[in-house]
Amino acid sequence: PSRVHQTRLSFQSLIGKQWGRHTLHMAMRVEQVDGRWLAPVPEISWSAPSTSARRRAVNRIQEPTQSSQIPNAAHLSSAEDVGQLGPFPEDARQVSGSWSASLSGLQRIPGLNDLYWQPGGRTDLGYEAGWSAQVIRSNRWSNAAHGTRLHLNTRLFVNQLKRPIVWLPDATAGYWRPTSLQETRSGGLMIDATARRSLRNSILETQIQYAYTNSLQLPNRRSLPYLPPHVVLATVRNMHPKRFVDLRLRVVDRRPDAIDPNDKRLKPFAILRWGAGWRLPGKAQRWNLSASVDNLLNARYELVPYHPMPGRQLNVSLLFE
Protein backbone atom coordinates (compact mmCIF):
# COMPACT_ATOMS: atom_id res chain seq x y z
CA PRO A 1 0.00 0.00 0.00
CA SER A 2 1.08 3.56 -0.70
CA ARG A 3 -0.05 4.77 2.74
CA VAL A 4 -0.33 2.79 5.97
CA HIS A 5 -0.94 3.76 9.57
CA GLN A 6 -0.96 2.11 12.98
CA THR A 7 -2.62 3.36 16.16
CA ARG A 8 -1.17 2.48 19.55
CA LEU A 9 -2.49 3.33 23.02
CA SER A 10 -0.52 2.43 26.15
CA PHE A 11 -1.31 2.58 29.88
CA GLN A 12 1.20 2.01 32.66
CA SER A 13 0.88 1.90 36.45
CA LEU A 14 3.79 2.05 38.87
CA ILE A 15 4.02 1.27 42.60
CA GLY A 16 7.16 1.81 44.66
CA LYS A 17 8.21 0.94 48.19
CA GLN A 18 11.38 1.93 50.01
CA TRP A 19 12.69 0.65 53.32
CA GLY A 20 16.15 1.41 54.58
CA ARG A 21 18.60 1.22 51.69
CA HIS A 22 16.32 -0.96 49.58
CA THR A 23 13.84 0.11 46.89
CA LEU A 24 11.22 -2.07 45.22
CA HIS A 25 9.23 -1.05 42.13
CA MET A 26 6.34 -2.92 40.51
CA ALA A 27 4.85 -1.85 37.20
CA MET A 28 2.15 -3.06 34.84
CA ARG A 29 1.77 -1.98 31.20
CA VAL A 30 -1.24 -2.57 28.96
CA GLU A 31 -1.19 -1.71 25.26
CA GLN A 32 -3.85 -1.46 22.55
CA VAL A 33 -2.90 -1.69 18.86
CA ASP A 34 -5.46 -0.84 16.21
CA GLY A 35 -8.29 -1.53 18.66
CA ARG A 36 -6.87 -4.86 19.85
CA TRP A 37 -5.86 -5.22 23.50
CA LEU A 38 -2.66 -7.15 24.20
CA ALA A 39 -1.78 -9.18 27.27
CA PRO A 40 -0.57 -7.09 30.28
CA VAL A 41 3.20 -6.89 30.72
CA PRO A 42 4.44 -6.91 34.36
CA GLU A 43 7.80 -5.70 35.67
CA ILE A 44 9.43 -5.86 39.09
CA SER A 45 12.78 -4.33 40.03
CA TRP A 46 14.88 -4.07 43.19
CA SER A 47 17.88 -1.95 44.02
CA ALA A 48 20.11 -1.22 46.98
CA PRO A 49 21.59 2.31 46.88
CA SER A 50 25.32 2.65 46.98
CA THR A 51 27.01 1.96 50.28
CA SER A 52 30.40 3.52 50.81
CA ALA A 53 33.41 3.29 53.05
CA ARG A 54 35.63 6.38 53.14
CA ARG A 55 39.04 6.78 54.69
CA ARG A 56 40.01 10.21 56.00
CA ALA A 57 37.60 11.85 53.58
CA VAL A 58 36.88 15.51 54.21
CA ASN A 59 33.86 15.77 51.89
CA ARG A 60 32.34 14.02 48.93
CA ILE A 61 34.04 14.06 45.57
CA GLN A 62 32.02 15.78 42.88
CA GLU A 63 31.43 13.50 39.91
CA PRO A 64 31.78 15.24 36.54
CA THR A 65 29.21 14.78 33.82
CA GLN A 66 30.00 11.76 31.68
CA SER A 67 28.57 10.95 28.26
CA SER A 68 28.10 7.29 27.37
CA GLN A 69 28.54 8.01 23.69
CA ILE A 70 31.66 8.56 21.67
CA PRO A 71 32.66 12.24 22.02
CA ASN A 72 31.87 14.59 19.17
CA ALA A 73 31.62 18.32 18.80
CA ALA A 74 28.75 18.47 21.28
CA HIS A 75 30.90 16.64 23.84
CA LEU A 76 33.00 19.76 24.24
CA SER A 77 30.24 21.18 26.41
CA SER A 78 30.58 18.42 28.97
CA ALA A 79 34.34 18.84 28.90
CA GLU A 80 33.84 22.07 30.85
CA ASP A 81 33.37 19.85 33.90
CA VAL A 82 37.17 19.56 34.00
CA GLY A 83 37.15 22.61 36.20
CA GLN A 84 34.93 20.83 38.75
CA LEU A 85 37.51 18.15 39.49
CA GLY A 86 39.44 20.06 42.11
CA PRO A 87 40.65 21.08 44.49
CA PHE A 88 40.42 17.70 46.21
CA PRO A 89 40.61 17.13 49.96
CA GLU A 90 43.95 15.55 50.72
CA ASP A 91 43.89 11.75 51.20
CA ALA A 92 40.13 11.55 50.50
CA ARG A 93 39.33 8.00 49.41
CA GLN A 94 35.98 6.38 48.78
CA VAL A 95 34.85 2.86 47.98
CA SER A 96 31.21 2.17 47.12
CA GLY A 97 29.10 -0.61 45.67
CA SER A 98 25.48 -1.34 44.85
CA TRP A 99 23.22 -4.16 43.64
CA SER A 100 20.12 -4.10 41.47
CA ALA A 101 17.93 -6.73 39.84
CA SER A 102 14.83 -6.81 37.67
CA LEU A 103 12.37 -9.29 36.21
CA SER A 104 9.99 -8.12 33.50
CA GLY A 105 7.74 -9.28 30.72
CA LEU A 106 8.58 -8.51 27.10
CA GLN A 107 6.20 -7.70 24.29
CA ARG A 108 6.79 -6.25 20.83
CA ILE A 109 4.32 -5.50 18.06
CA PRO A 110 5.47 -5.94 14.43
CA GLY A 111 6.59 -2.59 13.06
CA LEU A 112 5.41 -0.97 9.86
CA ASN A 113 8.53 -2.18 8.03
CA ASP A 114 7.89 -5.74 9.21
CA LEU A 115 4.32 -5.57 7.94
CA TYR A 116 4.45 -3.47 4.77
CA TRP A 117 8.03 -3.13 3.49
CA GLN A 118 8.12 -3.71 -0.27
CA PRO A 119 9.32 -6.19 -1.21
CA GLY A 120 9.33 -8.55 1.76
CA GLY A 121 6.82 -7.25 4.30
CA ARG A 122 4.40 -9.75 5.85
CA THR A 123 1.03 -8.87 7.36
CA ASP A 124 0.61 -12.31 8.98
CA LEU A 125 3.27 -11.77 11.65
CA GLY A 126 2.26 -12.17 15.28
CA TYR A 127 3.61 -10.18 18.21
CA GLU A 128 6.63 -11.19 20.28
CA ALA A 129 6.14 -12.17 23.92
CA GLY A 130 8.49 -13.35 26.63
CA TRP A 131 10.39 -12.36 29.74
CA SER A 132 13.73 -10.88 30.77
CA ALA A 133 15.80 -10.94 33.97
CA GLN A 134 19.03 -9.22 34.94
CA VAL A 135 21.32 -8.65 37.92
CA ILE A 136 23.69 -5.67 38.05
CA ARG A 137 26.64 -5.06 40.36
CA SER A 138 28.25 -1.61 40.40
CA ASN A 139 31.52 -0.72 42.14
CA ARG A 140 33.29 2.63 42.44
CA TRP A 141 36.71 3.52 43.79
CA SER A 142 38.06 7.06 44.04
CA ASN A 143 41.19 8.70 45.37
CA ALA A 144 40.86 12.47 45.47
CA ALA A 145 44.50 13.02 46.36
CA HIS A 146 45.50 11.57 42.99
CA GLY A 147 42.40 12.69 41.11
CA THR A 148 41.57 9.09 40.14
CA ARG A 149 38.22 7.36 39.74
CA LEU A 150 37.49 3.76 38.81
CA HIS A 151 34.04 2.42 37.94
CA LEU A 152 33.24 -1.25 37.29
CA ASN A 153 29.76 -2.28 36.17
CA THR A 154 28.89 -5.97 35.73
CA ARG A 155 25.57 -7.19 34.31
CA LEU A 156 24.24 -10.73 34.00
CA PHE A 157 21.14 -11.15 31.87
CA VAL A 158 18.84 -13.78 30.38
CA ASN A 159 15.73 -13.43 28.23
CA GLN A 160 13.38 -15.73 26.37
CA LEU A 161 11.07 -14.81 23.50
CA LYS A 162 8.31 -16.57 21.64
CA ARG A 163 7.69 -15.69 18.00
CA PRO A 164 10.68 -13.30 17.71
CA ILE A 165 10.85 -11.46 14.38
CA VAL A 166 14.17 -11.53 12.50
CA TRP A 167 14.99 -10.48 8.94
CA LEU A 168 16.64 -13.26 6.94
CA PRO A 169 17.57 -13.63 3.25
CA ASP A 170 15.07 -15.58 1.16
CA ALA A 171 17.06 -17.54 -1.43
CA THR A 172 13.95 -18.25 -3.51
CA ALA A 173 12.59 -14.70 -3.63
CA GLY A 174 16.02 -13.06 -3.84
CA TYR A 175 15.47 -10.48 -1.07
CA TRP A 176 15.27 -10.23 2.72
CA ARG A 177 12.02 -11.01 4.54
CA PRO A 178 10.92 -10.90 8.19
CA THR A 179 10.54 -14.34 9.72
CA SER A 180 8.85 -15.30 12.97
CA LEU A 181 10.94 -17.93 14.75
CA GLN A 182 9.39 -20.40 17.16
CA GLU A 183 11.35 -19.40 20.27
CA THR A 184 14.74 -17.97 21.26
CA ARG A 185 16.75 -17.77 24.44
CA SER A 186 19.64 -15.37 25.08
CA GLY A 187 21.92 -14.98 28.04
CA GLY A 188 25.25 -13.45 28.77
CA LEU A 189 27.54 -11.09 30.59
CA MET A 190 28.41 -7.42 30.08
CA ILE A 191 31.35 -5.70 31.77
CA ASP A 192 32.04 -1.96 31.63
CA ALA A 193 35.25 -0.70 33.28
CA THR A 194 36.11 3.01 33.28
CA ALA A 195 39.16 4.74 34.75
CA ARG A 196 39.47 8.54 34.99
CA ARG A 197 42.53 10.55 35.93
CA SER A 198 42.51 14.33 36.36
CA LEU A 199 45.55 16.04 34.88
CA ARG A 200 46.59 19.66 35.16
CA ASN A 201 43.76 21.02 32.99
CA SER A 202 42.14 17.97 31.38
CA ILE A 203 40.76 14.51 32.05
CA LEU A 204 42.30 11.29 30.77
CA GLU A 205 39.74 8.50 30.50
CA THR A 206 40.13 4.85 29.56
CA GLN A 207 37.09 2.64 29.03
CA ILE A 208 36.89 -1.07 28.24
CA GLN A 209 33.57 -2.74 27.48
CA TYR A 210 33.12 -6.47 26.96
CA ALA A 211 29.98 -8.39 26.04
CA TYR A 212 29.42 -12.12 25.86
CA THR A 213 26.10 -13.25 24.40
CA ASN A 214 24.81 -16.77 23.80
CA SER A 215 21.67 -16.63 21.63
CA LEU A 216 19.96 -19.84 20.56
CA GLN A 217 16.93 -20.85 18.55
CA LEU A 218 14.69 -23.34 20.31
CA PRO A 219 14.13 -26.24 20.24
CA ASN A 220 16.99 -27.04 17.80
CA ARG A 221 19.48 -24.92 19.85
CA ARG A 222 21.07 -23.40 16.75
CA SER A 223 22.87 -20.09 17.10
CA LEU A 224 21.02 -16.99 15.93
CA PRO A 225 22.52 -15.55 12.72
CA TYR A 226 24.89 -12.56 12.61
CA LEU A 227 25.13 -12.20 16.43
CA PRO A 228 28.75 -12.35 17.67
CA PRO A 229 29.35 -14.20 20.94
CA HIS A 230 32.18 -11.85 21.94
CA VAL A 231 32.53 -8.08 21.41
CA VAL A 232 35.19 -5.81 22.90
CA LEU A 233 35.19 -2.00 22.75
CA ALA A 234 38.20 -0.07 24.08
CA THR A 235 38.35 3.74 24.17
CA VAL A 236 41.01 6.20 25.29
CA ARG A 237 40.08 9.89 25.36
CA ASN A 238 41.50 13.14 26.63
CA MET A 239 38.99 15.90 27.42
CA HIS A 240 39.88 19.56 27.77
CA PRO A 241 37.47 22.52 28.12
CA LYS A 242 38.32 23.61 24.57
CA ARG A 243 39.22 20.35 22.82
CA PHE A 244 39.11 16.59 22.95
CA VAL A 245 40.79 13.66 21.23
CA ASP A 246 39.92 9.98 21.38
CA LEU A 247 40.89 6.62 19.93
CA ARG A 248 38.46 3.69 19.84
CA LEU A 249 39.02 0.02 18.97
CA ARG A 250 36.13 -2.38 18.31
CA VAL A 251 36.77 -6.13 18.02
CA VAL A 252 33.97 -8.45 16.88
CA ASP A 253 34.12 -12.25 17.06
CA ARG A 254 33.06 -14.73 14.36
CA ARG A 255 29.30 -14.84 13.71
CA PRO A 256 26.97 -17.53 12.34
CA ASP A 257 25.99 -17.15 8.69
CA ALA A 258 22.29 -17.79 8.03
CA ILE A 259 22.81 -18.18 4.28
CA ASP A 260 25.25 -21.07 4.47
CA PRO A 261 23.44 -24.32 5.35
CA ASN A 262 26.61 -25.64 7.01
CA ASP A 263 26.50 -22.81 9.56
CA LYS A 264 29.66 -21.17 8.25
CA ARG A 265 31.06 -18.39 10.41
CA LEU A 266 31.73 -14.86 9.19
CA LYS A 267 35.31 -13.72 9.79
CA PRO A 268 36.13 -11.65 12.88
CA PHE A 269 37.25 -8.06 12.44
CA ALA A 270 38.77 -5.13 14.30
CA ILE A 271 37.92 -1.49 13.54
CA LEU A 272 39.96 1.49 14.72
CA ARG A 273 38.47 4.99 14.94
CA TRP A 274 40.18 8.34 15.68
CA GLY A 275 38.32 11.50 16.57
CA ALA A 276 39.08 15.04 17.71
CA GLY A 277 37.20 18.28 18.28
CA TRP A 278 37.86 21.94 19.01
CA ARG A 279 35.80 24.83 20.32
CA LEU A 280 36.50 27.81 18.10
CA PRO A 281 37.11 31.16 19.80
CA GLY A 282 34.28 33.67 19.89
CA LYS A 283 32.25 35.81 22.28
CA ALA A 284 28.55 35.48 21.47
CA GLN A 285 28.91 32.56 19.05
CA ARG A 286 29.93 29.04 20.00
CA TRP A 287 31.28 27.07 17.06
CA ASN A 288 32.49 23.48 17.47
CA LEU A 289 34.66 21.83 14.84
CA SER A 290 35.13 18.06 14.92
CA ALA A 291 36.79 15.47 12.70
CA SER A 292 37.00 11.70 12.75
CA VAL A 293 38.48 8.87 10.70
CA ASP A 294 36.42 5.68 10.76
CA ASN A 295 38.05 2.36 9.91
CA LEU A 296 41.44 4.01 10.26
CA LEU A 297 43.36 0.88 9.15
CA ASN A 298 41.06 0.35 6.14
CA ALA A 299 40.01 -3.13 7.30
CA ARG A 300 37.86 -5.30 5.03
CA TYR A 301 34.88 -6.85 6.80
CA GLU A 302 31.22 -7.82 6.46
CA LEU A 303 28.34 -7.62 8.92
CA VAL A 304 26.23 -9.89 6.70
CA PRO A 305 27.47 -12.11 3.83
CA TYR A 306 28.27 -10.51 0.48
CA HIS A 307 27.73 -6.97 1.77
CA PRO A 308 31.21 -5.45 2.31
CA MET A 309 31.36 -2.49 4.63
CA PRO A 310 33.02 0.84 3.71
CA GLY A 311 36.76 1.28 4.06
CA ARG A 312 38.51 4.29 5.55
CA GLN A 313 36.20 7.31 5.93
CA LEU A 314 36.89 10.92 6.86
CA ASN A 315 34.13 12.93 8.55
CA VAL A 316 34.25 16.67 9.31
CA SER A 317 31.47 18.66 10.98
CA LEU A 318 30.91 22.24 12.11
CA LEU A 319 28.31 22.79 14.83
CA PHE A 320 26.85 26.09 16.02
CA GLU A 321 25.33 26.25 19.51
C-alpha positions in Angstrom: 0.0 0.0 0.0 1.1 3.6 -0.7 -0.1 4.8 2.7 -0.3 2.8 6.0 -0.9 3.8 9.6 -1.0 2.1 13.0 -2.6 3.4 16.2 -1.2 2.5 19.6 -2.5 3.3 23.0 -0.5 2.4 26.1 -1.3 2.6 29.9 1.2 2.0 32.7 0.9 1.9 36.4 3.8 2.0 38.9 4.0 1.3 42.6 7.2 1.8 44.7 8.2 0.9 48.2 11.4 1.9 50.0 12.7 0.7 53.3 16.2 1.4 54.6 18.6 1.2 51.7 16.3 -1.0 49.6 13.8 0.1 46.9 11.2 -2.1 45.2 9.2 -1.1 42.1 6.3 -2.9 40.5 4.8 -1.9 37.2 2.2 -3.1 34.8 1.8 -2.0 31.2 -1.2 -2.6 29.0 -1.2 -1.7 25.3 -3.9 -1.5 22.5 -2.9 -1.7 18.9 -5.5 -0.8 16.2 -8.3 -1.5 18.7 -6.9 -4.9 19.9 -5.9 -5.2 23.5 -2.7 -7.1 24.2 -1.8 -9.2 27.3 -0.6 -7.1 30.3 3.2 -6.9 30.7 4.4 -6.9 34.4 7.8 -5.7 35.7 9.4 -5.9 39.1 12.8 -4.3 40.0 14.9 -4.1 43.2 17.9 -2.0 44.0 20.1 -1.2 47.0 21.6 2.3 46.9 25.3 2.7 47.0 27.0 2.0 50.3 30.4 3.5 50.8 33.4 3.3 53.0 35.6 6.4 53.1 39.0 6.8 54.7 40.0 10.2 56.0 37.6 11.8 53.6 36.9 15.5 54.2 33.9 15.8 51.9 32.3 14.0 48.9 34.0 14.1 45.6 32.0 15.8 42.9 31.4 13.5 39.9 31.8 15.2 36.5 29.2 14.8 33.8 30.0 11.8 31.7 28.6 10.9 28.3 28.1 7.3 27.4 28.5 8.0 23.7 31.7 8.6 21.7 32.7 12.2 22.0 31.9 14.6 19.2 31.6 18.3 18.8 28.7 18.5 21.3 30.9 16.6 23.8 33.0 19.8 24.2 30.2 21.2 26.4 30.6 18.4 29.0 34.3 18.8 28.9 33.8 22.1 30.9 33.4 19.8 33.9 37.2 19.6 34.0 37.1 22.6 36.2 34.9 20.8 38.7 37.5 18.1 39.5 39.4 20.1 42.1 40.7 21.1 44.5 40.4 17.7 46.2 40.6 17.1 50.0 43.9 15.6 50.7 43.9 11.7 51.2 40.1 11.6 50.5 39.3 8.0 49.4 36.0 6.4 48.8 34.9 2.9 48.0 31.2 2.2 47.1 29.1 -0.6 45.7 25.5 -1.3 44.8 23.2 -4.2 43.6 20.1 -4.1 41.5 17.9 -6.7 39.8 14.8 -6.8 37.7 12.4 -9.3 36.2 10.0 -8.1 33.5 7.7 -9.3 30.7 8.6 -8.5 27.1 6.2 -7.7 24.3 6.8 -6.3 20.8 4.3 -5.5 18.1 5.5 -5.9 14.4 6.6 -2.6 13.1 5.4 -1.0 9.9 8.5 -2.2 8.0 7.9 -5.7 9.2 4.3 -5.6 7.9 4.4 -3.5 4.8 8.0 -3.1 3.5 8.1 -3.7 -0.3 9.3 -6.2 -1.2 9.3 -8.6 1.8 6.8 -7.3 4.3 4.4 -9.7 5.9 1.0 -8.9 7.4 0.6 -12.3 9.0 3.3 -11.8 11.6 2.3 -12.2 15.3 3.6 -10.2 18.2 6.6 -11.2 20.3 6.1 -12.2 23.9 8.5 -13.4 26.6 10.4 -12.4 29.7 13.7 -10.9 30.8 15.8 -10.9 34.0 19.0 -9.2 34.9 21.3 -8.6 37.9 23.7 -5.7 38.0 26.6 -5.1 40.4 28.3 -1.6 40.4 31.5 -0.7 42.1 33.3 2.6 42.4 36.7 3.5 43.8 38.1 7.1 44.0 41.2 8.7 45.4 40.9 12.5 45.5 44.5 13.0 46.4 45.5 11.6 43.0 42.4 12.7 41.1 41.6 9.1 40.1 38.2 7.4 39.7 37.5 3.8 38.8 34.0 2.4 37.9 33.2 -1.3 37.3 29.8 -2.3 36.2 28.9 -6.0 35.7 25.6 -7.2 34.3 24.2 -10.7 34.0 21.1 -11.1 31.9 18.8 -13.8 30.4 15.7 -13.4 28.2 13.4 -15.7 26.4 11.1 -14.8 23.5 8.3 -16.6 21.6 7.7 -15.7 18.0 10.7 -13.3 17.7 10.8 -11.5 14.4 14.2 -11.5 12.5 15.0 -10.5 8.9 16.6 -13.3 6.9 17.6 -13.6 3.3 15.1 -15.6 1.2 17.1 -17.5 -1.4 13.9 -18.3 -3.5 12.6 -14.7 -3.6 16.0 -13.1 -3.8 15.5 -10.5 -1.1 15.3 -10.2 2.7 12.0 -11.0 4.5 10.9 -10.9 8.2 10.5 -14.3 9.7 8.8 -15.3 13.0 10.9 -17.9 14.8 9.4 -20.4 17.2 11.3 -19.4 20.3 14.7 -18.0 21.3 16.7 -17.8 24.4 19.6 -15.4 25.1 21.9 -15.0 28.0 25.2 -13.4 28.8 27.5 -11.1 30.6 28.4 -7.4 30.1 31.4 -5.7 31.8 32.0 -2.0 31.6 35.3 -0.7 33.3 36.1 3.0 33.3 39.2 4.7 34.7 39.5 8.5 35.0 42.5 10.6 35.9 42.5 14.3 36.4 45.6 16.0 34.9 46.6 19.7 35.2 43.8 21.0 33.0 42.1 18.0 31.4 40.8 14.5 32.0 42.3 11.3 30.8 39.7 8.5 30.5 40.1 4.8 29.6 37.1 2.6 29.0 36.9 -1.1 28.2 33.6 -2.7 27.5 33.1 -6.5 27.0 30.0 -8.4 26.0 29.4 -12.1 25.9 26.1 -13.3 24.4 24.8 -16.8 23.8 21.7 -16.6 21.6 20.0 -19.8 20.6 16.9 -20.9 18.5 14.7 -23.3 20.3 14.1 -26.2 20.2 17.0 -27.0 17.8 19.5 -24.9 19.9 21.1 -23.4 16.8 22.9 -20.1 17.1 21.0 -17.0 15.9 22.5 -15.5 12.7 24.9 -12.6 12.6 25.1 -12.2 16.4 28.7 -12.3 17.7 29.3 -14.2 20.9 32.2 -11.8 21.9 32.5 -8.1 21.4 35.2 -5.8 22.9 35.2 -2.0 22.7 38.2 -0.1 24.1 38.3 3.7 24.2 41.0 6.2 25.3 40.1 9.9 25.4 41.5 13.1 26.6 39.0 15.9 27.4 39.9 19.6 27.8 37.5 22.5 28.1 38.3 23.6 24.6 39.2 20.3 22.8 39.1 16.6 23.0 40.8 13.7 21.2 39.9 10.0 21.4 40.9 6.6 19.9 38.5 3.7 19.8 39.0 0.0 19.0 36.1 -2.4 18.3 36.8 -6.1 18.0 34.0 -8.4 16.9 34.1 -12.2 17.1 33.1 -14.7 14.4 29.3 -14.8 13.7 27.0 -17.5 12.3 26.0 -17.2 8.7 22.3 -17.8 8.0 22.8 -18.2 4.3 25.2 -21.1 4.5 23.4 -24.3 5.3 26.6 -25.6 7.0 26.5 -22.8 9.6 29.7 -21.2 8.2 31.1 -18.4 10.4 31.7 -14.9 9.2 35.3 -13.7 9.8 36.1 -11.7 12.9 37.2 -8.1 12.4 38.8 -5.1 14.3 37.9 -1.5 13.5 40.0 1.5 14.7 38.5 5.0 14.9 40.2 8.3 15.7 38.3 11.5 16.6 39.1 15.0 17.7 37.2 18.3 18.3 37.9 21.9 19.0 35.8 24.8 20.3 36.5 27.8 18.1 37.1 31.2 19.8 34.3 33.7 19.9 32.2 35.8 22.3 28.6 35.5 21.5 28.9 32.6 19.0 29.9 29.0 20.0 31.3 27.1 17.1 32.5 23.5 17.5 34.7 21.8 14.8 35.1 18.1 14.9 36.8 15.5 12.7 37.0 11.7 12.7 38.5 8.9 10.7 36.4 5.7 10.8 38.1 2.4 9.9 41.4 4.0 10.3 43.4 0.9 9.1 41.1 0.3 6.1 40.0 -3.1 7.3 37.9 -5.3 5.0 34.9 -6.8 6.8 31.2 -7.8 6.5 28.3 -7.6 8.9 26.2 -9.9 6.7 27.5 -12.1 3.8 28.3 -10.5 0.5 27.7 -7.0 1.8 31.2 -5.4 2.3 31.4 -2.5 4.6 33.0 0.8 3.7 36.8 1.3 4.1 38.5 4.3 5.6 36.2 7.3 5.9 36.9 10.9 6.9 34.1 12.9 8.5 34.3 16.7 9.3 31.5 18.7 11.0 30.9 22.2 12.1 28.3 22.8 14.8 26.8 26.1 16.0 25.3 26.2 19.5 
